[in-house]
Amino acid sequence: MSNPSPQKLRAISIMFLVAGAWGLAMGMFYFKNPSFPLAALGVINLVLGIFLGFRQMQKRDSGMYRKKK
């Protein structure tokens, strides 16, 4: 399995962040009684989005510190 391109990784991380924020807002504030499973899945999506964004930043920085021959 090859590494995804930076554009794909950026799009996927943005989708996770938006879905996580939406799920967290719907689970906590939309209903009269807060929905724990919806809020928990929103938090999981936020964590996945942050992880993929961190991975993208690490991949971008790795080329800066290589020695030039």
PyMOL Python script that loads the backbone (N, CA, C, O; Angstrom):
from pymol import cmd

cmd.read_pdbstr("""\
ATOM      1  N   MET A   1       0.848  -1.165   0.000  1.00  0.00           N
ATOM      2  CA  MET A   1       0.000   0.000   0.000  1.00  0.00           C
ATOM      3  C   MET A   1       0.900   1.237   0.000  1.00  0.00           C
ATOM      4  O   MET A   1       1.779   1.372   0.851  1.00  0.00           O
ATOM      5  N   SER A   2       0.682   2.109  -0.932  1.00  0.00           N
ATOM      6  CA  SER A   2       1.511   3.308  -1.052  1.00  0.00           C
ATOM      7  C   SER A   2       0.943   4.438  -0.192  1.00  0.00           C
ATOM      8  O   SER A   2      -0.210   4.403   0.237  1.00  0.00           O
ATOM      9  N   ASN A   3       1.782   5.428   0.043  1.00  0.00           N
ATOM     10  CA  ASN A   3       1.341   6.602   0.800  1.00  0.00           C
ATOM     11  C   ASN A   3       0.425   7.460  -0.058  1.00  0.00           C
ATOM     12  O   ASN A   3       0.671   7.621  -1.254  1.00  0.00           O
ATOM     13  N   PRO A   4      -0.635   8.015   0.538  1.00  0.00           N
ATOM     14  CA  PRO A   4      -1.527   8.883  -0.245  1.00  0.00           C
ATOM     15  C   PRO A   4      -0.848  10.208  -0.586  1.00  0.00           C
ATOM     16  O   PRO A   4       0.086  10.639   0.090  1.00  0.00           O
ATOM     17  N   SER A   5      -1.331  10.830  -1.634  1.00  0.00           N
ATOM     18  CA  SER A   5      -0.778  12.119  -2.040  1.00  0.00           C
ATOM     19  C   SER A   5      -1.151  13.187  -1.011  1.00  0.00           C
ATOM     20  O   SER A   5      -2.114  13.013  -0.263  1.00  0.00           O
ATOM     21  N   PRO A   6      -0.399  14.291  -0.966  1.00  0.00           N
ATOM     22  CA  PRO A   6      -0.715  15.347   0.009  1.00  0.00           C
ATOM     23  C   PRO A   6      -2.104  15.949  -0.188  1.00  0.00           C
ATOM     24  O   PRO A   6      -2.752  16.331   0.787  1.00  0.00           O
ATOM     25  N   GLN A   7      -2.569  16.039  -1.437  1.00  0.00           N
ATOM     26  CA  GLN A   7      -3.900  16.600  -1.675  1.00  0.00           C
ATOM     27  C   GLN A   7      -4.981  15.681  -1.109  1.00  0.00           C
ATOM     28  O   GLN A   7      -5.949  16.154  -0.514  1.00  0.00           O
ATOM     29  N   LYS A   8      -4.818  14.366  -1.294  1.00  0.00           N
ATOM     30  CA  LYS A   8      -5.792  13.424  -0.751  1.00  0.00           C
ATOM     31  C   LYS A   8      -5.783  13.464   0.772  1.00  0.00           C
ATOM     32  O   LYS A   8      -6.836  13.453   1.408  1.00  0.00           O
ATOM     33  N   LEU A   9      -4.596  13.510   1.346  1.00  0.00           N
ATOM     34  CA  LEU A   9      -4.479  13.540   2.798  1.00  0.00           C
ATOM     35  C   LEU A   9      -5.101  14.807   3.369  1.00  0.00           C
ATOM     36  O   LEU A   9      -5.743  14.762   4.418  1.00  0.00           O
ATOM     37  N   ARG A  10      -4.919  15.930   2.695  1.00  0.00           N
ATOM     38  CA  ARG A  10      -5.509  17.195   3.139  1.00  0.00           C
ATOM     39  C   ARG A  10      -7.031  17.132   3.056  1.00  0.00           C
ATOM     40  O   ARG A  10      -7.720  17.570   3.978  1.00  0.00           O
ATOM     41  N   ALA A  11      -7.561  16.589   1.958  1.00  0.00           N
ATOM     42  CA  ALA A  11      -9.014  16.500   1.798  1.00  0.00           C
ATOM     43  C   ALA A  11      -9.626  15.569   2.841  1.00  0.00           C
ATOM     44  O   ALA A  11     -10.678  15.872   3.404  1.00  0.00           O
ATOM     45  N   ILE A  12      -8.976  14.447   3.097  1.00  0.00           N
ATOM     46  CA  ILE A  12      -9.500  13.501   4.082  1.00  0.00           C
ATOM     47  C   ILE A  12      -9.463  14.102   5.481  1.00  0.00           C
ATOM     48  O   ILE A  12     -10.411  13.936   6.248  1.00  0.00           O
ATOM     49  N   SER A  13      -8.379  14.800   5.825  1.00  0.00           N
ATOM     50  CA  SER A  13      -8.299  15.391   7.163  1.00  0.00           C
ATOM     51  C   SER A  13      -9.337  16.495   7.339  1.00  0.00           C
ATOM     52  O   SER A  13      -9.910  16.634   8.419  1.00  0.00           O
ATOM     53  N   ILE A  14      -9.587  17.280   6.293  1.00  0.00           N
ATOM     54  CA  ILE A  14     -10.627  18.314   6.374  1.00  0.00           C
ATOM     55  C   ILE A  14     -12.000  17.675   6.538  1.00  0.00           C
ATOM     56  O   ILE A  14     -12.825  18.165   7.308  1.00  0.00           O
ATOM     57  N   MET A  15     -12.250  16.576   5.813  1.00  0.00           N
ATOM     58  CA  MET A  15     -13.537  15.886   5.956  1.00  0.00           C
ATOM     59  C   MET A  15     -13.716  15.350   7.372  1.00  0.00           C
ATOM     60  O   MET A  15     -14.804  15.456   7.938  1.00  0.00           O
ATOM     61  N   PHE A  16     -12.661  14.773   7.954  1.00  0.00           N
ATOM     62  CA  PHE A  16     -12.752  14.277   9.327  1.00  0.00           C
ATOM     63  C   PHE A  16     -13.005  15.418  10.308  1.00  0.00           C
ATOM     64  O   PHE A  16     -13.820  15.276  11.220  1.00  0.00           O
ATOM     65  N   LEU A  17     -12.321  16.544  10.135  1.00  0.00           N
ATOM     66  CA  LEU A  17     -12.505  17.672  11.052  1.00  0.00           C
ATOM     67  C   LEU A  17     -13.914  18.246  10.963  1.00  0.00           C
ATOM     68  O   LEU A  17     -14.524  18.555  11.986  1.00  0.00           O
ATOM     69  N   VAL A  18     -14.434  18.391   9.749  1.00  0.00           N
ATOM     70  CA  VAL A  18     -15.792  18.933   9.577  1.00  0.00           C
ATOM     71  C   VAL A  18     -16.826  17.962  10.134  1.00  0.00           C
ATOM     72  O   VAL A  18     -17.749  18.375  10.836  1.00  0.00           O
ATOM     73  N   ALA A  19     -16.680  16.668   9.824  1.00  0.00           N
ATOM     74  CA  ALA A  19     -17.629  15.678  10.332  1.00  0.00           C
ATOM     75  C   ALA A  19     -17.556  15.586  11.853  1.00  0.00           C
ATOM     76  O   ALA A  19     -18.581  15.408  12.512  1.00  0.00           O
ATOM     77  N   GLY A  20     -16.363  15.704  12.409  1.00  0.00           N
ATOM     78  CA  GLY A  20     -16.224  15.660  13.862  1.00  0.00           C
ATOM     79  C   GLY A  20     -16.862  16.853  14.536  1.00  0.00           C
ATOM     80  O   GLY A  20     -17.550  16.703  15.545  1.00  0.00           O
ATOM     81  N   ALA A  21     -16.641  18.037  13.990  1.00  0.00           N
ATOM     82  CA  ALA A  21     -17.253  19.238  14.564  1.00  0.00           C
ATOM     83  C   ALA A  21     -18.773  19.172  14.447  1.00  0.00           C
ATOM     84  O   ALA A  21     -19.486  19.549  15.377  1.00  0.00           O
ATOM     85  N   TRP A  22     -19.266  18.697  13.312  1.00  0.00           N
ATOM     86  CA  TRP A  22     -20.711  18.571  13.115  1.00  0.00           C
ATOM     87  C   TRP A  22     -21.301  17.551  14.091  1.00  0.00           C
ATOM     88  O   TRP A  22     -22.330  17.811  14.715  1.00  0.00           O
ATOM     89  N   GLY A  23     -20.649  16.389  14.221  1.00  0.00           N
ATOM     90  CA  GLY A  23     -21.145  15.356  15.131  1.00  0.00           C
ATOM     91  C   GLY A  23     -21.119  15.799  16.579  1.00  0.00           C
ATOM     92  O   GLY A  23     -22.038  15.504  17.344  1.00  0.00           O
ATOM     93  N   LEU A  24     -20.070  16.506  16.953  1.00  0.00           N
ATOM     94  CA  LEU A  24     -19.975  16.997  18.327  1.00  0.00           C
ATOM     95  C   LEU A  24     -21.052  18.046  18.607  1.00  0.00           C
ATOM     96  O   LEU A  24     -21.677  18.027  19.667  1.00  0.00           O
ATOM     97  N   ALA A  25     -21.266  18.953  17.666  1.00  0.00           N
ATOM     98  CA  ALA A  25     -22.295  19.984  17.844  1.00  0.00           C
ATOM     99  C   ALA A  25     -23.692  19.364  17.873  1.00  0.00           C
ATOM    100  O   ALA A  25     -24.524  19.745  18.697  1.00  0.00           O
ATOM    101  N   MET A  26     -23.950  18.410  16.976  1.00  0.00           N
ATOM    102  CA  MET A  26     -25.268  17.764  16.959  1.00  0.00           C
ATOM    103  C   MET A  26     -25.496  16.950  18.227  1.00  0.00           C
ATOM    104  O   MET A  26     -26.592  16.964  18.786  1.00  0.00           O
ATOM    105  N   GLY A  27     -24.475  16.249  18.679  1.00  0.00           N
ATOM    106  CA  GLY A  27     -24.625  15.408  19.863  1.00  0.00           C
ATOM    107  C   GLY A  27     -24.776  16.193  21.148  1.00  0.00           C
ATOM    108  O   GLY A  27     -25.447  15.738  22.074  1.00  0.00           O
ATOM    109  N   MET A  28     -24.164  17.365  21.223  1.00  0.00           N
ATOM    110  CA  MET A  28     -24.191  18.115  22.479  1.00  0.00           C
ATOM    111  C   MET A  28     -25.281  19.187  22.526  1.00  0.00           C
ATOM    112  O   MET A  28     -25.877  19.409  23.580  1.00  0.00           O
ATOM    113  N   PHE A  29     -25.549  19.849  21.412  1.00  0.00           N
ATOM    114  CA  PHE A  29     -26.386  21.047  21.469  1.00  0.00           C
ATOM    115  C   PHE A  29     -27.706  20.956  20.707  1.00  0.00           C
ATOM    116  O   PHE A  29     -28.617  21.731  20.998  1.00  0.00           O
ATOM    117  N   TYR A  30     -27.849  20.050  19.750  1.00  0.00           N
ATOM    118  CA  TYR A  30     -29.035  20.055  18.900  1.00  0.00           C
ATOM    119  C   TYR A  30     -30.247  19.449  19.607  1.00  0.00           C
ATOM    120  O   TYR A  30     -31.346  19.999  19.535  1.00  0.00           O
ATOM    121  N   PHE A  31     -30.054  18.333  20.282  1.00  0.00           N
ATOM    122  CA  PHE A  31     -31.158  17.646  20.936  1.00  0.00           C
ATOM    123  C   PHE A  31     -31.334  18.167  22.362  1.00  0.00           C
ATOM    124  O   PHE A  31     -30.408  18.728  22.947  1.00  0.00           O
ATOM    125  N   LYS A  32     -32.543  17.973  22.918  1.00  0.00           N
ATOM    126  CA  LYS A  32     -32.780  18.392  24.305  1.00  0.00           C
ATOM    127  C   LYS A  32     -31.910  17.580  25.259  1.00  0.00           C
ATOM    128  O   LYS A  32     -31.272  18.134  26.154  1.00  0.00           O
ATOM    129  N   ASN A  33     -31.890  16.269  25.061  1.00  0.00           N
ATOM    130  CA  ASN A  33     -31.007  15.403  25.851  1.00  0.00           C
ATOM    131  C   ASN A  33     -29.762  15.129  25.019  1.00  0.00           C
ATOM    132  O   ASN A  33     -29.873  14.628  23.900  1.00  0.00           O
ATOM    133  N   PRO A  34     -28.587  15.443  25.535  1.00  0.00           N
ATOM    134  CA  PRO A  34     -27.368  15.209  24.746  1.00  0.00           C
ATOM    135  C   PRO A  34     -27.202  13.730  24.385  1.00  0.00           C
ATOM    136  O   PRO A  34     -27.435  12.848  25.211  1.00  0.00           O
ATOM    137  N   SER A  35     -26.803  13.481  23.162  1.00  0.00           N
ATOM    138  CA  SER A  35     -26.615  12.122  22.670  1.00  0.00           C
ATOM    139  C   SER A  35     -25.140  11.750  22.807  1.00  0.00           C
ATOM    140  O   SER A  35     -24.295  12.259  22.070  1.00  0.00           O
ATOM    141  N   PHE A  36     -24.835  10.860  23.755  1.00  0.00           N
ATOM    142  CA  PHE A  36     -23.442  10.492  24.002  1.00  0.00           C
ATOM    143  C   PHE A  36     -22.796   9.775  22.821  1.00  0.00           C
ATOM    144  O   PHE A  36     -21.670  10.121  22.464  1.00  0.00           O
ATOM    145  N   PRO A  37     -23.456   8.781  22.188  1.00  0.00           N
ATOM    146  CA  PRO A  37     -22.784   8.105  21.063  1.00  0.00           C
ATOM    147  C   PRO A  37     -22.450   9.053  19.910  1.00  0.00           C
ATOM    148  O   PRO A  37     -21.390   8.926  19.298  1.00  0.00           O
ATOM    149  N   LEU A  38     -23.319   9.980  19.613  1.00  0.00           N
ATOM    150  CA  LEU A  38     -23.054  10.926  18.529  1.00  0.00           C
ATOM    151  C   LEU A  38     -21.900  11.853  18.893  1.00  0.00           C
ATOM    152  O   LEU A  38     -21.054  12.153  18.052  1.00  0.00           O
ATOM    153  N   ALA A  39     -21.865  12.305  20.135  1.00  0.00           N
ATOM    154  CA  ALA A  39     -20.764  13.163  20.574  1.00  0.00           C
ATOM    155  C   ALA A  39     -19.447  12.390  20.610  1.00  0.00           C
ATOM    156  O   ALA A  39     -18.402  12.939  20.260  1.00  0.00           O
ATOM    157  N   ALA A  40     -19.483  11.128  21.027  1.00  0.00           N
ATOM    158  CA  ALA A  40     -18.263  10.318  21.073  1.00  0.00           C
ATOM    159  C   ALA A  40     -17.717  10.081  19.671  1.00  0.00           C
ATOM    160  O   ALA A  40     -16.506  10.151  19.460  1.00  0.00           O
ATOM    161  N   LEU A  41     -18.589   9.804  18.714  1.00  0.00           N
ATOM    162  CA  LEU A  41     -18.129   9.624  17.335  1.00  0.00           C
ATOM    163  C   LEU A  41     -17.595  10.932  16.764  1.00  0.00           C
ATOM    164  O   LEU A  41     -16.666  10.918  15.957  1.00  0.00           O
ATOM    165  N   GLY A  42     -18.169  12.060  17.174  1.00  0.00           N
ATOM    166  CA  GLY A  42     -17.638  13.352  16.748  1.00  0.00           C
ATOM    167  C   GLY A  42     -16.233  13.584  17.268  1.00  0.00           C
ATOM    168  O   GLY A  42     -15.375  14.100  16.551  1.00  0.00           O
ATOM    169  N   VAL A  43     -15.998  13.204  18.516  1.00  0.00           N
ATOM    170  CA  VAL A  43     -14.655  13.348  19.092  1.00  0.00           C
ATOM    171  C   VAL A  43     -13.668  12.434  18.373  1.00  0.00           C
ATOM    172  O   VAL A  43     -12.532  12.833  18.117  1.00  0.00           O
ATOM    173  N   ILE A  44     -14.088  11.216  18.047  1.00  0.00           N
ATOM    174  CA  ILE A  44     -13.210  10.292  17.314  1.00  0.00           C
ATOM    175  C   ILE A  44     -12.855  10.874  15.952  1.00  0.00           C
ATOM    176  O   ILE A  44     -11.701  10.796  15.531  1.00  0.00           O
ATOM    177  N   ASN A  45     -13.824  11.451  15.263  1.00  0.00           N
ATOM    178  CA  ASN A  45     -13.537  12.062  13.962  1.00  0.00           C
ATOM    179  C   ASN A  45     -12.586  13.246  14.100  1.00  0.00           C
ATOM    180  O   ASN A  45     -11.701  13.426  13.263  1.00  0.00           O
ATOM    181  N   LEU A  46     -12.754  14.052  15.138  1.00  0.00           N
ATOM    182  CA  LEU A  46     -11.829  15.166  15.367  1.00  0.00           C
ATOM    183  C   LEU A  46     -10.408  14.660  15.597  1.00  0.00           C
ATOM    184  O   LEU A  46      -9.453  15.224  15.063  1.00  0.00           O
ATOM    185  N   VAL A  47     -10.267  13.604  16.388  1.00  0.00           N
ATOM    186  CA  VAL A  47      -8.939  13.050  16.659  1.00  0.00           C
ATOM    187  C   VAL A  47      -8.316  12.506  15.377  1.00  0.00           C
ATOM    188  O   VAL A  47      -7.123  12.702  15.145  1.00  0.00           O
ATOM    189  N   LEU A  48      -9.099  11.831  14.545  1.00  0.00           N
ATOM    190  CA  LEU A  48      -8.573  11.326  13.271  1.00  0.00           C
ATOM    191  C   LEU A  48      -8.140  12.468  12.359  1.00  0.00           C
ATOM    192  O   LEU A  48      -7.107  12.375  11.696  1.00  0.00           O
ATOM    193  N   GLY A  49      -8.920  13.539  12.323  1.00  0.00           N
ATOM    194  CA  GLY A  49      -8.545  14.692  11.509  1.00  0.00           C
ATOM    195  C   GLY A  49      -7.265  15.347  11.993  1.00  0.00           C
ATOM    196  O   GLY A  49      -6.426  15.752  11.188  1.00  0.00           O
ATOM    197  N   ILE A  50      -7.113  15.452  13.311  1.00  0.00           N
ATOM    198  CA  ILE A  50      -5.890  16.036  13.870  1.00  0.00           C
ATOM    199  C   ILE A  50      -4.699  15.136  13.583  1.00  0.00           C
ATOM    200  O   ILE A  50      -3.620  15.624  13.249  1.00  0.00           O
ATOM    201  N   PHE A  51      -4.886  13.820  13.709  1.00  0.00           N
ATOM    202  CA  PHE A  51      -3.793  12.885  13.434  1.00  0.00           C
ATOM    203  C   PHE A  51      -3.346  12.959  11.979  1.00  0.00           C
ATOM    204  O   PHE A  51      -2.147  12.982  11.701  1.00  0.00           O
ATOM    205  N   LEU A  52      -4.293  12.995  11.055  1.00  0.00           N
ATOM    206  CA  LEU A  52      -3.921  13.060   9.637  1.00  0.00           C
ATOM    207  C   LEU A  52      -3.278  14.394   9.290  1.00  0.00           C
ATOM    208  O   LEU A  52      -2.364  14.445   8.466  1.00  0.00           O
ATOM    209  N   GLY A  53      -3.743  15.476   9.909  1.00  0.00           N
ATOM    210  CA  GLY A  53      -3.091  16.767   9.695  1.00  0.00           C
ATOM    211  C   GLY A  53      -1.668  16.777  10.227  1.00  0.00           C
ATOM    212  O   GLY A  53      -0.767  17.329   9.595  1.00  0.00           O
ATOM    213  N   PHE A  54      -1.461  16.160  11.402  1.00  0.00           N
ATOM    214  CA  PHE A  54      -0.119  16.056  11.970  1.00  0.00           C
ATOM    215  C   PHE A  54       0.778  15.210  11.070  1.00  0.00           C
ATOM    216  O   PHE A  54       1.947  15.536  10.867  1.00  0.00           O
ATOM    217  N   ARG A  55       0.227  14.132  10.537  1.00  0.00           N
ATOM    218  CA  ARG A  55       0.998  13.270   9.632  1.00  0.00           C
ATOM    219  C   ARG A  55       1.397  14.030   8.370  1.00  0.00           C
ATOM    220  O   ARG A  55       2.510  13.874   7.866  1.00  0.00           O
ATOM    221  N   GLN A  56       0.491  14.842   7.873  1.00  0.00           N
ATOM    222  CA  GLN A  56       0.791  15.631   6.678  1.00  0.00           C
ATOM    223  C   GLN A  56       1.886  16.650   6.966  1.00  0.00           C
ATOM    224  O   GLN A  56       2.773  16.851   6.136  1.00  0.00           O
ATOM    225  N   MET A  57       1.838  17.294   8.127  1.00  0.00           N
ATOM    226  CA  MET A  57       2.876  18.265   8.472  1.00  0.00           C
ATOM    227  C   MET A  57       4.228  17.586   8.654  1.00  0.00           C
ATOM    228  O   MET A  57       5.253  18.139   8.256  1.00  0.00           O
ATOM    229  N   GLN A  58       4.244  16.395   9.251  1.00  0.00           N
ATOM    230  CA  GLN A  58       5.505  15.681   9.438  1.00  0.00           C
ATOM    231  C   GLN A  58       6.093  15.244   8.105  1.00  0.00           C
ATOM    232  O   GLN A  58       7.308  15.288   7.916  1.00  0.00           O
ATOM    233  N   LYS A  59       5.242  14.825   7.187  1.00  0.00           N
ATOM    234  CA  LYS A  59       5.715  14.390   5.871  1.00  0.00           C
ATOM    235  C   LYS A  59       6.307  15.574   5.111  1.00  0.00           C
ATOM    236  O   LYS A  59       7.300  15.413   4.402  1.00  0.00           O
ATOM    237  N   ARG A  60       5.727  16.735   5.243  1.00  0.00           N
ATOM    238  CA  ARG A  60       6.198  17.924   4.547  1.00  0.00           C
ATOM    239  C   ARG A  60       7.534  18.405   5.126  1.00  0.00           C
ATOM    240  O   ARG A  60       8.386  18.888   4.380  1.00  0.00           O
ATOM    241  N   ASP A  61       7.729  18.279   6.446  1.00  0.00           N
ATOM    242  CA  ASP A  61       8.951  18.747   7.089  1.00  0.00           C
ATOM    243  C   ASP A  61      10.128  17.805   6.890  1.00  0.00           C
ATOM    244  O   ASP A  61      11.274  18.233   7.024  1.00  0.00           O
ATOM    245  N   SER A  62       9.884  16.534   6.575  1.00  0.00           N
ATOM    246  CA  SER A  62      10.978  15.571   6.520  1.00  0.00           C
ATOM    247  C   SER A  62      11.967  15.884   5.405  1.00  0.00           C
ATOM    248  O   SER A  62      13.145  15.555   5.544  1.00  0.00           O
ATOM    249  N   GLY A  63      11.552  16.494   4.322  1.00  0.00           N
ATOM    250  CA  GLY A  63      12.448  16.809   3.222  1.00  0.00           C
ATOM    251  C   GLY A  63      13.332  18.008   3.486  1.00  0.00           C
ATOM    252  O   GLY A  63      14.331  18.189   2.790  1.00  0.00           O
ATOM    253  N   MET A  64      13.003  18.831   4.459  1.00  0.00           N
ATOM    254  CA  MET A  64      13.762  20.047   4.719  1.00  0.00           C
ATOM    255  C   MET A  64      15.104  19.756   5.385  1.00  0.00           C
ATOM    256  O   MET A  64      16.055  20.518   5.213  1.00  0.00           O
ATOM    257  N   TYR A  65      15.194  18.661   6.143  1.00  0.00           N
ATOM    258  CA  TYR A  65      16.383  18.407   6.940  1.00  0.00           C
ATOM    259  C   TYR A  65      17.349  17.423   6.287  1.00  0.00           C
ATOM    260  O   TYR A  65      18.366  17.078   6.888  1.00  0.00           O
ATOM    261  N   ARG A  66      17.061  16.974   5.097  1.00  0.00           N
ATOM    262  CA  ARG A  66      17.972  16.056   4.412  1.00  0.00           C
ATOM    263  C   ARG A  66      19.180  16.812   3.886  1.00  0.00           C
ATOM    264  O   ARG A  66      19.093  17.974   3.489  1.00  0.00           O
ATOM    265  N   LYS A  67      20.304  16.118   3.895  1.00  0.00           N
ATOM    266  CA  LYS A  67      21.529  16.731   3.379  1.00  0.00           C
ATOM    267  C   LYS A  67      21.508  16.716   1.862  1.00  0.00           C
ATOM    268  O   LYS A  67      21.067  15.746   1.245  1.00  0.00           O
ATOM    269  N   LYS A  68      21.979  17.778   1.281  1.00  0.00           N
ATOM    270  CA  LYS A  68      22.074  17.852  -0.172  1.00  0.00           C
ATOM    271  C   LYS A  68      23.432  17.320  -0.593  1.00  0.00           C
ATOM    272  O   LYS A  68      24.454  17.655   0.005  1.00  0.00           O
ATOM    273  N   LYS A  69      23.437  16.492  -1.624  1.00  0.00           N
ATOM    274  CA  LYS A  69      24.704  15.917  -2.104  1.00  0.00           C
ATOM    275  C   LYS A  69      25.194  16.627  -3.332  1.00  0.00           C
ATOM    276  O   LYS A  69      26.244  16.276  -3.870  1.00  0.00           O
TER     277      LYS A  69
END
""", "prot")
cmd.dss("prot")
cmd.show_as("cartoon", "prot")
cmd.util.cbc("prot")
cmd.orient("prot")
